[in-house]
Amino acid sequence: MERRQFLQASAAAAAVPRTVLGANDRIQVGIIGTGSRFNTYLHLAFLKQTDCTIVAGCDVARNRLDEFATKVGGKVDTYADYRRVLERKDIDAVVIATPDHWHSPMTVAACEAGKDVYVEKPVSNTIPAALKMVEATHRYKRVVQVGLQQRSWPHFQECAKMVQDGLLGTVTHAVVQHRGGNEVKPEPPQQPPPGLDWEMWQGPAPRRPYTPGRHRGWHAYYDYSGGYLTNWGVHHIDVVHWFLNADAKAPLLASASAQYVQLASPDPEQVPSAFSVSWKYDKFVMSFTNAEMPNPEFDSWGAYFHGPRGSLLVNRPGYQLQPSSRPGRPQGENRDEAAFNAKTFALKNWPAGEREAEIVHVRNWLDCIKSRQKPVCDMDTGFHSTLPTLLGLLAVRHERTYAWDTETKTAKAV
């Protein structure tokens, strides 16, 4: 099928949803995308829910569908085409855990079909596609949760309160550090492996010949994602927005420097493997570099908050608070020295904590499906947390500074 046909087909005829669910009703869920994210991690959060039944799964790779059916157990239907899931009137909600370029058309189609949605982060890999998701969520009044589960993690919530209560003073700088990034080696085109529908996998993206690196390393390509800038950056930027009460704000400016450093002949279709991006907001500045200083005593990656009274680092392993040692500190700051004492919190087993946060995040979504309230990371919040990464991606790719026009909702080079 041609790209235009895919986009047209994604707006399939809407199925009439079930009546409003009661508190004791079981929510029937379909899974779209049964790759490593769902099969390895997210399925565990759903299997913990007593009022949720997974009744269908969809993937373009047969082996992943088979693995999904085994892990979920029970009677579960499998499909190669996501539209078959959306057509089912008995399905109340869907989980979208596909590569990023599919998030938008699938979310829009799910909203049109009367389904509530749990969509993995980032919201999308382009700004126009992300805006379509926001519009569809509001038009069809759907409950959409974005998979930024750090909002459902107790020690992140504790740190949010400390920052918002003014422990650091007025935060002037937010700095994100997270090591990572790769450039996929060039490969000759090959035939897709048996059981993989490469045409459907590409979906709304430009048509490219199959290579194993493009398929397995899709995060590295502009066509499908945005490298570490969008993949991990959105988690940390979501924390910055949350802590600094900027959930509905957009950066005024985004600029970047980036370079290909791993391969002698880099592929310009891939996001550079070294970057530093900066954003200007109304009351603070933020930056993200995919490098960090190793620290054997405490993991140094994560989101840093700097204010006149001290600094905070928070990440999945825990958090660290440090009082300011700046000489000539202004008088009258009333810095609470005791509040900083013994303020290193380290989880003994943070991957287990991540799984617990996912359970809470999924639980919040299911509760909101029944109550029709906003989930903890609704589509508007997820969009604003994704937007800086996509503006930064434009700055990286085109080597320009970009401004966000709130009236026209467009990015403009300046």
Sine and cosine of phi, psi and omega as CSV:
sin_phi,cos_phi,sin_psi,cos_psi,sin_omega,cos_omega
0.00,0.00,0.57,-0.82,0.04,-1.00
-0.97,0.25,0.31,-0.95,-0.02,-1.00
-0.84,0.55,-0.68,0.73,-0.02,-1.00
-0.88,0.48,-0.63,0.78,0.01,-1.00
-0.90,0.43,-0.61,0.79,0.03,-1.00
-0.88,0.47,-0.70,0.71,-0.04,-1.00
-0.92,0.39,-0.62,0.78,0.03,-1.00
-0.93,0.36,-0.65,0.76,-0.06,-1.00
-0.93,0.36,-0.42,0.91,-0.03,-1.00
-0.92,0.39,-0.35,0.94,0.04,-1.00
-1.00,-0.09,0.85,0.53,-0.02,-1.00
-0.91,0.41,0.30,-0.95,0.00,-1.00
-0.84,0.54,0.72,-0.70,-0.07,-1.00
-0.93,0.36,0.71,-0.70,0.10,-0.99
-1.00,0.06,0.57,-0.82,0.01,-1.00
-0.97,0.26,0.87,-0.49,-0.04,-1.00
-0.96,0.28,0.26,-0.96,0.09,-1.00
-0.90,0.43,0.28,-0.96,0.06,-1.00
-0.91,0.42,0.19,-0.98,-0.06,-1.00
-0.83,0.56,0.74,-0.68,-0.06,-1.00
-0.97,0.22,0.61,-0.79,0.11,-0.99
-1.00,0.00,0.14,-0.99,-0.07,-1.00
-0.87,0.48,-0.49,0.87,-0.07,-1.00
-0.98,-0.19,0.02,1.00,-0.01,-1.00
-0.96,0.28,0.54,-0.84,0.10,-0.99
-1.00,0.07,0.72,-0.69,-0.01,-1.00
-1.00,-0.01,0.83,-0.56,0.00,-1.00
-1.00,0.01,0.85,-0.53,-0.14,-0.99
-0.86,-0.51,0.65,-0.76,0.15,-0.99
-0.92,-0.38,0.60,-0.80,-0.03,-1.00
-0.95,-0.32,0.82,-0.58,0.05,-1.00
-0.92,-0.39,0.95,-0.30,-0.08,-1.00
0.97,-0.23,0.99,-0.14,-0.05,-1.00
-0.91,-0.41,0.67,0.74,0.03,-1.00
-0.99,0.12,-0.43,-0.90,-0.13,-0.99
-0.90,0.45,-0.58,0.81,-0.03,-1.00
-0.88,0.47,-0.75,0.66,-0.03,-1.00
-0.98,0.20,-0.76,0.65,-0.11,-0.99
-0.91,0.41,-0.51,0.86,-0.05,-1.00
-1.00,0.02,-0.62,0.78,-0.16,-0.99
-0.85,-0.53,-0.87,0.50,-0.25,-0.97
-0.91,0.41,-0.50,0.87,-0.03,-1.00
-0.87,0.49,-0.49,0.87,0.00,-1.00
-0.90,0.44,-0.60,0.80,0.02,-1.00
-0.91,0.41,-0.60,0.80,-0.01,-1.00
-0.97,0.25,-0.57,0.82,0.01,-1.00
-0.93,0.37,-0.28,0.96,0.04,-1.00
-0.99,0.15,-0.20,0.98,-0.09,-1.00
-1.00,0.00,0.82,-0.58,-0.06,-1.00
-0.99,0.12,-0.26,0.96,-0.03,-1.00
-0.93,-0.36,0.43,0.90,-0.05,-1.00
-0.74,-0.67,0.73,-0.68,0.03,-1.00
-0.82,-0.57,0.83,-0.56,0.10,-0.99
-1.00,0.10,0.89,-0.46,-0.11,-0.99
-0.93,-0.37,-0.21,0.98,-0.05,-1.00
-0.41,-0.91,0.45,-0.89,0.07,-1.00
-0.61,-0.79,0.46,-0.89,-0.04,-1.00
-0.66,-0.75,0.68,-0.73,0.12,-0.99
-0.34,-0.94,0.43,-0.91,0.02,-1.00
-1.00,0.07,-0.09,1.00,0.03,-1.00
-0.93,-0.38,0.87,-0.50,-0.08,-1.00
-0.89,0.47,-0.64,0.77,-0.05,-1.00
-0.90,0.43,-0.56,0.83,0.03,-1.00
-0.95,0.32,-0.58,0.81,0.07,-1.00
-0.90,0.43,-0.66,0.75,0.01,-1.00
-0.90,0.44,-0.67,0.74,0.04,-1.00
-0.89,0.46,-0.67,0.74,0.03,-1.00
-0.86,0.51,-0.75,0.67,-0.03,-1.00
-0.88,0.47,-0.60,0.80,0.02,-1.00
-0.92,0.38,-0.69,0.72,-0.06,-1.00
-0.95,0.32,-0.63,0.78,-0.02,-1.00
-0.96,0.28,-0.64,0.77,0.02,-1.00
0.96,0.29,0.05,-1.00,0.02,-1.00
0.94,0.35,-0.30,-0.95,0.00,-1.00
-1.00,-0.02,0.94,-0.33,0.00,-1.00
-0.71,-0.70,0.74,-0.67,0.01,-1.00
-1.00,0.00,0.56,-0.83,-0.01,-1.00
-0.83,-0.55,0.57,-0.82,-0.05,-1.00
-0.66,-0.75,0.45,-0.89,0.11,-0.99
-1.00,-0.08,-0.27,0.96,-0.06,-1.00
-0.87,-0.49,0.85,-0.52,-0.07,-1.00
-0.90,0.44,-0.40,0.92,-0.01,-1.00
-0.91,0.41,-0.44,0.90,0.06,-1.00
-0.92,0.39,-0.55,0.84,0.06,-1.00
-0.93,0.38,-0.71,0.71,-0.06,-1.00
-0.94,0.35,-0.40,0.92,-0.01,-1.00
-0.96,0.26,-0.32,0.95,-0.09,-1.00
-0.97,0.23,0.84,-0.55,-0.05,-1.00
-0.96,0.26,-0.32,0.95,-0.03,-1.00
-1.00,0.10,-0.12,0.99,0.00,-1.00
-1.00,-0.05,0.83,-0.55,-0.05,-1.00
-1.00,0.03,-0.53,0.85,-0.16,-0.99
-0.46,-0.89,0.38,-0.93,0.01,-1.00
-0.74,-0.67,0.48,-0.88,0.14,-0.99
-0.96,-0.29,0.79,-0.62,0.01,-1.00
-0.94,-0.35,0.96,-0.30,-0.04,-1.00
-0.80,-0.60,0.75,0.66,-0.02,-1.00
-0.99,-0.13,0.09,-1.00,0.24,-0.97
-0.82,0.57,0.42,-0.91,-0.21,-0.98
-0.86,0.51,-0.57,0.82,-0.10,-0.99
-0.93,0.37,-0.26,0.97,0.03,-1.00
-1.00,-0.06,-0.21,0.98,-0.09,-1.00
-0.84,0.55,-0.72,0.69,-0.10,-0.99
-0.93,0.37,-0.84,0.55,-0.04,-1.00
-0.87,0.49,-0.56,0.83,0.00,-1.00
-0.95,0.30,-0.65,0.76,0.03,-1.00
-0.91,0.42,-0.70,0.72,0.02,-1.00
-0.87,0.49,-0.72,0.69,-0.01,-1.00
-0.90,0.43,-0.61,0.79,0.02,-1.00
-0.91,0.41,-0.67,0.74,0.04,-1.00
-0.89,0.45,-0.68,0.74,0.04,-1.00
-0.87,0.49,-0.55,0.83,-0.02,-1.00
-1.00,0.09,0.08,1.00,0.06,-1.00
0.99,0.17,0.36,0.93,0.01,-1.00
-0.99,-0.17,0.60,-0.80,0.22,-0.98
-0.99,0.16,0.36,-0.93,-0.23,-0.97
-0.70,-0.72,0.70,-0.72,0.28,-0.96
-0.93,-0.37,0.93,-0.37,-0.05,-1.00
-0.90,-0.44,0.72,-0.70,0.01,-1.00
-0.93,0.38,0.35,-0.94,0.03,-1.00
-0.99,0.11,0.30,-0.95,-0.28,0.96
-0.92,0.39,0.20,-0.98,-0.03,-1.00
-0.81,0.58,-0.74,0.67,0.04,-1.00
-0.35,-0.94,-0.01,-1.00,0.03,-1.00
-0.97,-0.26,0.04,1.00,0.13,-0.99
-0.64,-0.77,0.45,-0.89,-0.02,-1.00
-0.92,0.38,-0.74,0.68,0.00,-1.00
-0.85,0.53,-0.63,0.77,0.01,-1.00
-0.92,0.39,-0.63,0.77,0.02,-1.00
-0.90,0.43,-0.64,0.77,0.02,-1.00
-0.90,0.44,-0.56,0.83,0.06,-1.00
-0.90,0.44,-0.57,0.82,0.02,-1.00
-0.92,0.39,-0.67,0.74,0.03,-1.00
-0.88,0.47,-0.72,0.69,-0.04,-1.00
-0.89,0.46,-0.69,0.73,-0.03,-1.00
-0.92,0.39,-0.62,0.79,0.02,-1.00
-0.85,0.52,-0.69,0.72,-0.02,-1.00
-0.97,0.24,-0.66,0.75,-0.06,-1.00
-0.88,0.47,-0.67,0.74,-0.08,-1.00
-0.99,-0.16,0.08,1.00,0.09,-1.00
0.80,0.59,0.79,0.62,-0.01,-1.00
-0.99,-0.15,0.42,-0.91,0.11,-0.99
-1.00,-0.02,0.94,-0.34,-0.04,-1.00
-0.87,-0.49,0.84,-0.54,0.07,-1.00
-0.95,-0.32,0.76,-0.65,0.07,-1.00
-1.00,-0.09,0.67,-0.74,-0.14,-0.99
-0.97,0.24,0.81,0.59,0.11,-0.99
-0.98,-0.21,0.97,0.23,-0.23,-0.97
-0.97,0.24,-0.08,1.00,0.06,-1.00
-0.90,0.44,-0.39,0.92,0.07,-1.00
-0.91,0.41,-0.31,0.95,-0.02,-1.00
-0.97,-0.25,0.33,0.94,-0.09,-1.00
-0.95,-0.32,0.83,-0.56,-0.14,-0.99
-0.83,0.56,-0.67,0.74,-0.08,-1.00
-0.97,0.26,-0.42,0.91,0.16,-0.99
-0.92,0.39,-0.65,0.76,0.04,-1.00
-0.90,0.44,-0.62,0.78,0.06,-1.00
-0.89,0.46,-0.69,0.73,-0.01,-1.00
-0.93,0.37,-0.60,0.80,0.04,-1.00
-0.85,0.53,-0.69,0.73,0.00,-1.00
-0.91,0.42,-0.65,0.76,0.00,-1.00
-0.89,0.47,-0.70,0.71,-0.01,-1.00
-0.92,0.40,-0.72,0.69,-0.05,-1.00
-0.94,0.35,-0.41,0.91,0.08,-1.00
-0.99,0.12,-0.03,1.00,0.12,-0.99
1.00,0.01,0.31,0.95,-0.02,-1.00
-0.85,0.52,-0.60,0.80,-0.02,-1.00
-1.00,0.01,-0.07,1.00,-0.21,-0.98
0.99,0.16,-0.26,-0.97,0.03,-1.00
-0.96,0.28,0.90,-0.43,-0.04,-1.00
-0.94,0.34,0.80,-0.61,-0.02,-1.00
-0.96,-0.27,-0.48,0.88,-0.06,-1.00
-0.74,-0.68,0.72,-0.69,0.21,-0.98
-0.89,-0.46,0.80,-0.59,-0.08,-1.00
-0.82,-0.57,0.83,-0.56,0.03,-1.00
-0.96,-0.27,0.75,-0.66,0.08,-1.00
-0.77,-0.64,0.78,-0.62,0.06,-1.00
-0.38,-0.92,0.92,-0.39,-0.04,-1.00
-0.95,0.30,0.70,-0.71,0.06,-1.00
0.41,-0.91,0.24,-0.97,-0.03,-1.00
0.72,-0.70,0.63,-0.78,-0.03,-1.00
-0.53,-0.85,0.41,-0.91,0.14,-0.99
-0.89,-0.47,0.81,-0.59,-0.04,-1.00
-0.99,0.16,0.75,-0.66,-0.01,-1.00
-0.91,0.42,0.58,-0.81,0.02,-1.00
-0.91,0.42,0.58,-0.82,0.00,-1.00
-0.65,-0.76,0.49,-0.87,0.09,-1.00
-0.95,0.30,0.50,-0.87,0.05,-1.00
-0.85,0.52,0.55,-0.83,0.00,-1.00
-0.70,-0.71,0.20,-0.98,0.17,-0.99
-0.97,0.24,0.68,-0.73,0.07,-1.00
-0.86,0.51,0.50,-0.86,0.02,-1.00
-0.91,0.41,0.41,-0.91,0.04,-1.00
-0.85,0.53,0.66,-0.75,0.04,-1.00
1.00,-0.01,-0.03,1.00,0.04,-1.00
-0.93,-0.37,0.84,-0.55,0.08,-1.00
-1.00,-0.01,1.00,-0.01,-0.08,-1.00
-0.92,0.39,-0.55,0.83,0.03,-1.00
-0.89,0.46,-0.73,0.68,0.02,-1.00
-0.93,0.37,-0.59,0.81,0.02,-1.00
-0.85,0.53,-0.67,0.74,-0.01,-1.00
-0.94,0.35,-0.61,0.79,0.10,-1.00
0.78,0.63,-0.88,-0.47,-0.07,-1.00
-0.98,0.21,-0.08,1.00,-0.04,-1.00
-0.99,0.17,0.31,-0.95,0.09,-1.00
-0.86,0.51,0.50,-0.86,-0.03,-1.00
-0.97,0.23,0.80,-0.60,0.04,-1.00
-0.74,-0.68,0.50,-0.86,0.08,-1.00
-0.92,0.38,0.46,-0.89,-0.03,-1.00
-0.95,0.30,0.71,-0.70,0.27,-0.96
-0.66,-0.75,0.53,-0.85,0.02,-1.00
-0.85,0.53,-0.62,0.79,-0.02,-1.00
-0.92,0.40,-0.63,0.77,0.02,-1.00
-0.92,0.40,-0.60,0.80,-0.01,-1.00
-0.96,0.28,-0.82,0.58,-0.08,-1.00
-0.98,0.19,-0.47,0.88,-0.02,-1.00
-0.97,-0.26,0.59,0.81,-0.13,-0.99
-0.88,0.48,-0.43,0.91,0.03,-1.00
-0.85,0.53,-0.42,0.91,-0.10,-1.00
-0.98,0.19,-0.20,0.98,-0.16,-0.99
-0.97,-0.24,0.68,-0.73,0.07,-1.00
-0.85,0.52,-0.56,0.83,-0.05,-1.00
-0.86,0.51,-0.49,0.87,-0.16,-0.99
-0.85,-0.52,-0.35,0.94,-0.12,-0.99
-0.34,-0.94,-0.48,-0.88,0.00,-1.00
-0.50,-0.87,0.49,0.87,0.01,-1.00
0.89,0.46,-0.41,-0.91,-0.01,-1.00
-0.91,0.41,-0.39,0.92,-0.02,-1.00
-0.87,0.50,-0.70,0.71,0.03,-1.00
-1.00,-0.03,-0.60,0.80,-0.14,-0.99
-0.91,0.42,-0.79,0.61,0.05,-1.00
-0.99,-0.16,-0.49,0.87,-0.03,-1.00
-0.85,0.53,-0.61,0.79,-0.05,-1.00
-0.90,0.43,-0.55,0.84,0.05,-1.00
-0.88,0.47,-0.76,0.65,-0.07,-1.00
-0.94,0.33,-0.65,0.76,0.01,-1.00
-0.92,0.40,-0.57,0.82,0.09,-1.00
-0.86,0.51,-0.64,0.77,0.04,-1.00
-0.91,0.42,-0.68,0.74,0.03,-1.00
-0.87,0.50,-0.76,0.65,0.01,-1.00
-0.86,0.52,-0.71,0.70,-0.01,-1.00
-0.87,0.49,-0.79,0.62,-0.07,-1.00
-0.90,0.43,-0.57,0.82,-0.10,-1.00
-0.98,-0.17,0.33,0.94,0.05,-1.00
0.81,0.59,0.67,0.75,-0.05,-1.00
-0.89,-0.46,0.45,0.89,-0.07,-1.00
-0.86,0.50,-0.47,0.88,-0.03,-1.00
-0.95,-0.31,0.25,0.97,-0.04,-1.00
-0.98,-0.21,0.39,-0.92,0.10,-1.00
-0.84,-0.54,0.51,-0.86,0.06,-1.00
-0.91,0.41,0.54,-0.84,0.05,-1.00
-0.97,0.24,-0.61,0.79,-0.01,-1.00
-0.63,-0.78,0.52,-0.86,0.11,-0.99
-0.71,-0.70,0.78,-0.63,0.03,-1.00
-0.67,-0.74,0.28,-0.96,-0.11,-0.99
-0.35,-0.93,0.39,-0.92,0.24,-0.97
-0.78,-0.62,0.67,-0.75,-0.03,-1.00
-0.48,-0.88,0.38,-0.92,-0.04,-1.00
-0.43,-0.90,0.60,-0.80,0.18,-0.98
-0.99,0.14,0.82,-0.57,-0.11,-0.99
-0.79,-0.62,-0.14,0.99,-0.13,-0.99
-0.99,-0.15,-0.52,0.85,-0.08,-1.00
-0.88,-0.48,0.55,-0.83,-0.01,-1.00
-0.93,0.37,-0.57,0.82,0.01,-1.00
-0.84,-0.53,0.99,0.14,-0.09,-1.00
-0.93,0.36,0.43,-0.90,0.03,-1.00
-1.00,-0.07,0.91,-0.41,-0.04,-1.00
-0.91,0.41,-0.17,0.99,0.08,-1.00
-0.98,0.20,-0.13,0.99,0.00,-1.00
-0.97,-0.25,0.47,-0.88,0.06,-1.00
-0.95,0.32,0.74,-0.68,0.03,-1.00
-0.81,0.58,0.53,-0.85,-0.11,-0.99
-1.00,0.06,-0.06,1.00,0.11,-0.99
-0.74,-0.67,0.78,-0.62,-0.03,-1.00
-0.47,-0.88,0.40,-0.91,0.16,-0.99
-0.64,-0.77,0.86,-0.52,-0.08,-1.00
-0.86,-0.52,0.61,-0.79,0.04,-1.00
-0.73,-0.68,0.53,-0.85,-0.01,-1.00
-0.76,-0.65,0.62,-0.78,0.10,-1.00
-0.96,-0.28,0.81,-0.58,0.09,-1.00
-0.94,-0.34,-0.02,-1.00,-0.03,-1.00
-0.93,0.36,-0.52,0.85,-0.09,-1.00
-0.75,-0.66,0.07,1.00,0.03,-1.00
-0.36,-0.93,0.20,-0.98,0.12,-0.99
-0.88,-0.48,0.44,-0.90,-0.04,-1.00
-0.68,-0.74,0.56,-0.83,0.06,-1.00
-0.64,-0.77,0.36,-0.93,0.03,-1.00
-0.59,-0.81,0.83,-0.55,0.12,-0.99
-0.80,-0.60,0.64,-0.77,-0.02,-1.00
-1.00,-0.03,0.82,0.57,0.10,-0.99
-0.53,-0.85,0.40,-0.92,0.01,-1.00
-0.39,-0.92,0.44,-0.90,0.08,-1.00
-1.00,0.09,0.88,-0.47,0.02,-1.00
-0.86,0.51,0.64,-0.77,0.00,-1.00
-0.72,-0.69,0.94,-0.34,-0.05,-1.00
-0.93,0.38,-0.30,0.95,-0.05,-1.00
-1.00,0.00,-0.46,0.89,-0.02,-1.00
-0.35,-0.94,0.73,-0.69,0.00,-1.00
-0.84,0.55,0.78,-0.63,-0.13,-0.99
-0.99,-0.11,-0.05,1.00,0.03,-1.00
-0.99,0.15,0.40,-0.92,0.03,-1.00
0.71,-0.70,-0.38,-0.92,-0.02,-1.00
-0.95,-0.31,0.80,-0.59,0.03,-1.00
-0.96,-0.27,0.66,-0.75,0.07,-1.00
-0.84,-0.54,0.81,-0.59,-0.07,-1.00
-0.87,-0.50,0.82,-0.57,0.07,-1.00
-0.71,-0.70,0.06,-1.00,-0.07,-1.00
-0.91,0.41,-0.38,0.93,-0.04,-1.00
-1.00,-0.08,-0.29,0.96,-0.01,-1.00
0.25,-0.97,-0.14,-0.99,-0.05,-1.00
-0.71,-0.70,0.43,-0.90,0.01,-1.00
-0.74,-0.67,0.72,-0.69,0.21,-0.98
-0.91,-0.41,0.79,-0.62,0.07,-1.00
-0.76,-0.65,0.70,-0.71,0.05,-1.00
-0.50,-0.86,-0.11,-0.99,-0.05,-1.00
-0.94,0.35,-0.56,0.83,0.07,-1.00
-0.93,0.35,-0.31,0.95,-0.01,-1.00
0.42,-0.91,-0.54,-0.84,0.04,-1.00
-0.43,-0.90,0.35,-0.94,0.07,-1.00
-0.71,-0.70,0.70,-0.71,0.11,-0.99
-0.92,-0.40,0.67,-0.74,0.05,-1.00
-0.73,-0.69,0.79,-0.62,0.08,-1.00
-0.94,0.34,0.39,-0.92,0.03,-1.00
-0.94,0.34,0.68,-0.74,0.09,-1.00
-0.92,-0.38,0.32,0.95,-0.05,-1.00
-0.91,0.41,0.82,-0.58,0.05,-1.00
-0.93,0.36,0.45,-0.89,0.02,-1.00
0.93,0.38,0.50,0.87,-0.01,-1.00
-0.85,0.53,0.69,-0.73,-0.03,-1.00
-0.84,0.54,0.59,-0.81,0.05,-1.00
-0.96,0.29,0.42,-0.91,0.09,-1.00
0.99,0.12,0.20,0.98,0.03,-1.00
-0.96,0.29,-0.37,0.93,0.01,-1.00
0.81,0.59,0.71,0.71,-0.02,-1.00
-0.92,0.38,0.76,-0.65,0.00,-1.00
-1.00,0.04,1.00,-0.06,-0.04,-1.00
-0.85,0.53,-0.63,0.77,-0.06,-1.00
-0.89,0.45,-0.49,0.87,-0.03,-1.00
-0.91,0.41,-0.39,0.92,-0.01,-1.00
-1.00,-0.05,-0.22,0.97,-0.06,-1.00
-0.93,0.38,0.69,-0.73,0.05,-1.00
0.81,0.59,0.61,0.79,-0.04,-1.00
-0.98,-0.20,0.76,0.65,0.22,-0.98
-0.91,-0.41,0.88,-0.47,-0.01,-1.00
-0.89,-0.46,0.87,-0.49,-0.01,-1.00
-0.82,-0.57,0.81,-0.59,0.06,-1.00
-0.96,0.30,0.67,-0.74,0.01,-1.00
-0.94,0.34,-0.49,0.87,-0.03,-1.00
-0.54,-0.84,0.99,0.17,-0.15,-0.99
-0.93,0.37,-0.49,0.87,0.08,-1.00
-0.86,0.52,-0.58,0.81,0.06,-1.00
-0.91,0.42,-0.61,0.80,0.07,-1.00
-0.89,0.46,-0.58,0.81,0.04,-1.00
-0.90,0.43,-0.68,0.74,0.03,-1.00
-0.89,0.46,-0.63,0.78,0.03,-1.00
-0.91,0.42,-0.63,0.78,0.03,-1.00
-0.90,0.43,-0.60,0.80,0.03,-1.00
-0.90,0.43,-0.63,0.78,0.05,-1.00
-0.87,0.50,-0.71,0.70,0.00,-1.00
-0.90,0.43,-0.65,0.76,-0.03,-1.00
-0.91,0.43,-0.69,0.72,0.05,-1.00
-0.91,0.42,-0.66,0.75,0.01,-1.00
-0.86,0.51,-0.67,0.74,0.03,-1.00
-0.87,0.50,-0.67,0.74,0.02,-1.00
-0.89,0.46,-0.73,0.69,-0.02,-1.00
-0.89,0.45,-0.65,0.76,0.04,-1.00
-0.89,0.47,-0.64,0.77,-0.02,-1.00
-0.96,0.29,-0.47,0.88,0.11,-0.99
-0.86,0.51,-0.62,0.78,-0.02,-1.00
-0.98,0.18,-0.61,0.79,-0.06,-1.00
-1.00,0.02,-0.30,0.95,-0.09,-1.00
0.89,0.45,0.48,0.88,0.11,-0.99
-1.00,-0.03,0.20,-0.98,0.06,-1.00
-0.96,0.29,0.72,-0.70,0.09,-1.00
-0.96,0.26,0.13,-0.99,-0.11,-0.99
-0.91,0.42,-0.49,0.87,0.09,-1.00
-0.76,-0.65,0.98,0.21,-0.04,-1.00
-0.95,0.30,0.04,-1.00,-0.09,-1.00
-0.89,0.45,-0.62,0.78,0.02,-1.00
-0.87,0.49,-0.70,0.71,0.01,-1.00
-0.91,0.41,-0.71,0.71,0.01,-1.00
-0.88,0.48,-0.61,0.79,0.04,-1.00
-0.89,0.46,-0.75,0.66,-0.05,-1.00
-0.92,0.38,-0.45,0.89,0.08,-1.00
-0.97,0.22,-0.47,0.88,0.03,-1.00
-0.99,0.15,-0.57,0.82,-0.11,-0.99
-0.79,0.61,-0.73,0.69,0.01,-1.00
-0.86,0.51,-0.58,0.82,0.00,-1.00
-0.92,0.38,-0.59,0.81,-0.02,-1.00
-0.97,0.25,-0.57,0.82,0.13,-0.99
-0.91,0.42,-0.67,0.75,0.06,-1.00
-0.89,0.46,-0.60,0.80,0.03,-1.00
-0.90,0.43,-0.64,0.77,0.09,-1.00
-0.88,0.47,-0.68,0.74,-0.01,-1.00
-0.90,0.44,-0.63,0.78,0.04,-1.00
-0.91,0.42,-0.75,0.66,-0.14,-0.99
-0.94,0.35,-0.62,0.79,-0.12,-0.99
-0.96,-0.29,0.00,1.00,0.03,-1.00
0.80,0.60,0.73,0.69,0.03,-1.00
-0.72,-0.69,0.32,-0.95,0.17,-0.99
-1.00,-0.03,0.67,-0.75,-0.05,-1.00
-0.87,-0.49,0.63,-0.78,0.11,-0.99
-0.93,-0.38,0.53,-0.85,0.02,-1.00
-0.98,-0.18,0.82,-0.57,0.03,-1.00
-1.00,-0.08,0.95,-0.32,-0.08,-1.00
-0.94,0.34,-0.41,0.91,-0.02,-1.00
-0.97,0.26,-0.76,0.65,-0.05,-1.00
-1.00,-0.05,-0.14,0.99,-0.05,-1.00
0.80,0.59,0.78,0.62,0.04,-1.00
-0.70,-0.71,0.42,-0.91,0.08,-1.00
-1.00,-0.09,0.72,-0.70,-0.02,-1.00
-0.81,-0.59,0.75,-0.66,0.06,-1.00
-0.94,0.33,0.67,-0.74,-0.01,-1.00
-0.82,-0.58,0.00,0.00,0.00,0.00
